Amino acid sequence: MSATAEVVASETAASEASAFAPLGDVVIDCDLQKVYYGDFLAVRDSSVPIEKGKITGFIGPSGCGKSTVLRSLNRMNDLIPIFRFEGHVKYHGQDIYGRKVDPVVVRRYIGMVFQQPNPFSMSIYDNVAFGLRLNRYKGNLDEHVQKALERAALWNEVKDKLKNSGLSLSGGQQQRLCIARAIATEPDVLLMDEPCSALDPIATRQVEELMLELKERYTVALVTHNMQQATRVADTTAFFGVDISEGGRTGYLVEMGQTRQIFQDPRETLTRQYVAGEFS
Amino acid sequence: MSRLDQISAAVLEEARMSMPRLERQPFERRAMKSGILTGLTWMVAILGSIPLFSVIYMLAIKGGARLDLEALTALPPAGFETGGGFGNAIVGTLVMVGIGGITSIPIGILAAVYLAVLGPYSKLAGISRFVAKTLTGFPSILAGVFTYAILVINFGYSALAGGVSLAVLMLPTIVLAAEEAMKQVPQRMTDAAFGIGCTRTQVIWKVVLPTGLPGILTGVMLAVAGAAGESAPLLFTALFSNYYLSGLTEPTASLSILIYNFSAMPFENQIQLAWAASLVLVLIVLVFNILARLFGRPKV
């Protein structure tokens, strides 16, 4: 009985959420009806438009599928053989899951920064130059590496030790190095999957300031566990919930809107409870 | 002593008694157990290294005495001859291990790429892995018999046949060690590479292989060291020769067969040479190990 009621409630939530009307240009039009890992329904009814030049924050409790949604945006989920979904993800109107689309090319335009800083075990310079060399970059490599490191707010700290291993840096520096590596190839969109969860507060602050600078040039989608982080940096926020009514744990979009509205005047009870810290 | 002093002494004593005792208590039950067990592991470690060090010591003393330029370069002596050496056997061993390595290392590493990255859960991978594991326990003489049956019967004893039989023995070790090494490459590294727009080939070539390199080289060196010391498969394939290698299709000398032959002879000269050859064999393996450690270190 109560299960049915919950489903009905969440369906209305989903329809209301999809009512969110983006103000600016939409870079990625993501509409995931159902996402499965094998037989497990991981996410349903989540339509998340990513707006150009803004930071879109994804918040929600653990297991709500926010990372799954993020990783569908540049086909990182393709690496999991049992992944499949219904719906569409369109990048500037092109279906990125189209039959003729090469996921490798998609990822060059839609870059990613991961939860754990993951520099390659090579020098700082080579880490940043990696993507450029991959694409047979023909310009001045030194200049380009410097520019990427400057944009990632890391240049001043590493300019005298570019030959040192990327792994010799501190956690926060490593994460900024990964950001430099991701932006060196001039992607259009930057997906960030909880980029600060392994960092201390000072490093977090630096990365957040960096995000605000990055959105001048790039579109950013940010998964975060930290609601304060969403209020500090995100322009738009999507709140995901978990539906445990049907025996599984299925994530879905509860509500999406301007960050201020989500935190100060949420439409959904669930959102209000979550942002008030009543559950996590 | 005044009454006040007595009281304060009593108070102090009481305070002292109620304080927790922080000194080390070596005869307390737990501490004693810990001490005994620590001592035991030390003893066993020393005991375990006694055979190891005595072998090296004996080799150094007995083999070192006869180790000179002549031993390293001259041909093996006949029955009552003095002097002589085993230059041809050193060359033969290096050449045959080289042939074995050239055939088995690329095949082994490519197979490991498939097992670790491309199709780790496929049926083919399951079967290959099982076969490789079985083959690591394969008696080495069977590798010799196998090569004898497919090569030697048709083409005669040769360095090539010797190399192939060593390759058969090296292959499973290389496959399993390289697979393990590549599996140790953290997923976040491969994620990073895919995320930046690498193709699968680029991920393997630029991230998985370089990151797994130390482990892969360790496996390769283990296989090389094992092969260098093998004698049984070479008996059936390369046989022996008293002369320097003149072609890859000729019977070929090797250190291990020379040691086997000479150590059973009733001549002091040959027995001394067998010791010296053993020392050289150990040194060759040692050099390979050191090289592996040098090259296997992560570059940065």
Interface residues (C-beta under 8 A of the other chain):
Chain A: N74 M76 L79 V104 V105 R107 R108 G111 M112 F114 Q116 N118 P119 F120 S121 M122 S123 F130 G131 L134 N135 N164 S165 G166 L167 C178 R181 A182 T185
Chain B: P186 R188 M189 D191 A192 A193 F194 G195 I196 G197 C198 T199 Q202 K206 V207 P210 T211 P298 K299 V300
